[in-house]
Amino acid sequence: MKSYLQAYLRTGRDERGDVPGWVMITVMSAGLVAILTAVAGPQLRSMLENALSAVGG
């Protein structure tokens, strides 16, 4: 176990990680939310207003 840890520490990990990959995932997620909001936004707003008016009496 000790030799595995020493070998792991000797390899010199990259501390930055996969920054471009995370940026791409974030941008794609934001784009997906924007598209869904544009397509389904009016229907979701209508459903919410109907539900609130039914509860509010």
N, C-alpha and C positions, 0 to 999 in steps of 0.2 A: 504494500500500500504506500509506503514511504517513497519508493522509487517512482511510482506513478505520479505522485504529487510533485516530486522534484522534476520529472520530465515535463510535466504540465507547466510548471512555473518557468522552465528554461525556454519554452517555445516562444515566449514574448507575445502574448495576446494583443490584439488590436483593441484598444480601449474605446474607440469611437463607435464601434458597431457598424451596422449597415444603415448609415444615415440616408443615402439616396433611396433605399427601399422603403424606409419609414415615411419619407417625404412623399413618395409616389402613392403609398397606401392612404395617407392623409388626404392628399389632393383628390384621389379617386373617390374616397368616401364622401368628401364634401361635394363633389360633382354629382354623385348618386343621390345624395340628400336634396340637392338643388333640383335635379330632374324630377324626383318623386314629388317634391313640393309643387313644382310647376304643373305636373300632370294631375295629381290627386288633391291638391290644395283646396280648390273650391268644394269638392265633395266632402272632404274632411271637415271643412269649416261649416258646411250645411249640417252635417251629422252632429257636430258639437253644439251648434245653435239649437237644433231640434231637441237634443238631450237636455240641455240647460233649460229650455223653455218648458219641457215636460216636468222637470224637477221643480222649477220655480213656480209652476202653477199658472 
